[in-house]
Amino acid sequence: MDIDIEFEQEVARFYQSMGITTGPGDIQFRLILFVLARNGEDNVTRFSEIREYTDKIADRGSIGGKMKSVFQLEGLARKVGHGDYIITHKGLIAADFIRSTSTYYKKVKDLEHIIERIPA
């Protein structure tokens, strides 16, 4: 699974514009979840792998804090070593949901483009 940071930022801004600032509207959450899901439920994801994507949009401290306060606390990922995480089944469900928000965004944008082309 390829992760397009610019597209995911665009999707997050779309949801933020509707007042949804967590989950689908949180670019850090989206990227972390996609990196964890890409590696799968039984495979370790290194913190450095997550940072390859998140360093472009946030500082390291905020990502480490989010890993503890959101992903581990809510049971979306388990820490299995220093800087090593495994996504849980619950995390995979969350990743599927976030993927569906990207699909919905694409459909909305496609529909907007069609409507724009309809003569008044």
C-alpha positions as CSV (number, residue, x, y, z in Angstrom):
1,M,0.0,0.0,0.0
2,D,1.5,3.3,-1.1
3,I,0.8,6.3,1.2
4,D,0.3,9.6,-0.5
5,I,1.0,12.2,2.1
6,E,-0.3,15.2,0.1
7,F,-3.6,13.4,-0.8
8,E,-4.1,12.3,2.9
9,Q,-3.5,16.0,4.0
10,E,-6.2,17.0,1.5
11,V,-8.6,14.4,2.8
12,A,-7.9,15.5,6.4
13,R,-8.5,19.1,5.5
14,F,-11.8,18.1,3.9
15,Y,-13.0,16.5,7.2
16,Q,-11.6,19.3,9.3
17,S,-13.7,21.8,7.2
18,M,-16.8,19.9,8.5
19,G,-15.7,20.1,12.1
20,I,-14.2,16.6,12.2
21,T,-10.8,17.2,13.7
22,T,-10.1,13.7,15.1
23,G,-9.9,10.4,13.3
24,P,-10.5,11.2,9.6
25,G,-9.6,14.9,10.1
26,D,-6.3,14.2,11.9
27,I,-3.4,13.8,9.4
28,Q,-1.1,12.3,12.0
29,F,-3.7,9.7,13.0
30,R,-4.3,8.8,9.3
31,L,-0.6,8.4,8.5
32,I,0.3,6.5,11.6
33,L,-2.6,4.1,11.1
34,F,-1.8,3.6,7.4
35,V,1.9,2.8,8.1
36,L,0.9,0.3,10.9
37,A,-1.7,-1.3,8.6
38,R,0.6,-1.6,5.7
39,N,2.9,-3.9,7.7
40,G,0.0,-6.1,8.9
41,E,-1.2,-7.5,12.2
42,D,1.6,-9.9,12.8
43,N,4.5,-7.7,11.7
44,V,6.5,-5.2,13.7
45,T,6.5,-1.6,12.6
46,R,9.5,0.5,13.7
47,F,8.9,4.0,14.9
48,S,11.4,5.2,12.3
49,E,9.1,3.8,9.6
50,I,6.2,5.9,10.9
51,R,8.5,8.9,11.1
52,E,9.4,8.6,7.4
53,Y,5.9,9.8,6.8
54,T,5.1,11.9,9.8
55,D,8.3,14.0,9.9
56,K,7.1,15.8,6.8
57,I,4.0,17.1,8.7
58,A,4.8,17.1,12.4
59,D,7.5,17.1,15.0
60,R,8.8,13.9,16.5
61,G,7.5,14.6,20.0
62,S,3.9,15.0,18.9
63,I,4.0,11.6,17.1
64,G,5.5,9.8,20.1
65,G,2.8,11.3,22.3
66,K,0.1,10.3,19.9
67,M,1.5,6.7,19.8
68,K,1.1,6.6,23.6
69,S,-2.0,8.6,24.2
70,V,-4.1,7.4,21.2
71,F,-2.8,4.2,19.7
72,Q,-1.7,2.3,22.8
73,L,-4.3,3.7,25.2
74,E,-7.2,2.9,22.8
75,G,-5.8,-0.5,21.9
76,L,-5.0,0.3,18.2
77,A,-1.4,-0.8,18.5
78,R,0.8,-2.6,21.0
79,K,4.3,-1.7,21.9
80,V,6.5,-4.8,21.7
81,G,9.9,-3.3,22.1
82,H,11.8,0.0,22.1
83,G,10.4,1.8,19.1
84,D,8.6,-1.3,17.9
85,Y,4.8,-1.5,17.5
86,I,2.3,-4.1,16.2
87,I,-1.2,-3.1,15.0
88,T,-4.0,-4.9,16.7
89,H,-7.2,-6.2,15.2
90,K,-9.0,-3.1,16.5
91,G,-6.3,-1.0,14.7
92,L,-6.9,-2.8,11.4
93,I,-10.6,-2.1,11.7
94,A,-9.8,1.6,12.3
95,A,-7.5,1.6,9.3
96,D,-10.3,0.1,7.1
97,F,-12.6,2.9,8.3
98,I,-10.0,5.6,7.6
99,R,-9.5,4.1,4.1
100,S,-13.2,4.3,3.5
101,T,-13.1,8.0,4.4
102,S,-10.6,8.5,1.6
103,T,-12.8,6.7,-0.8
104,Y,-15.8,8.8,0.2
105,Y,-13.7,12.0,-0.3
106,K,-12.8,10.9,-3.8
107,K,-16.5,10.2,-4.6
108,V,-17.5,13.7,-3.3
109,K,-14.8,15.4,-5.4
110,D,-15.7,13.4,-8.5
111,L,-19.4,14.4,-8.1
112,E,-18.4,18.1,-7.5
113,H,-16.4,18.0,-10.8
114,I,-19.4,16.6,-12.7
115,I,-21.8,19.2,-11.2
116,E,-19.4,22.0,-12.2
117,R,-19.5,20.9,-15.8
118,I,-23.3,20.9,-16.0
119,P,-24.5,24.0,-17.8
120,A,-26.5,26.4,-15.7
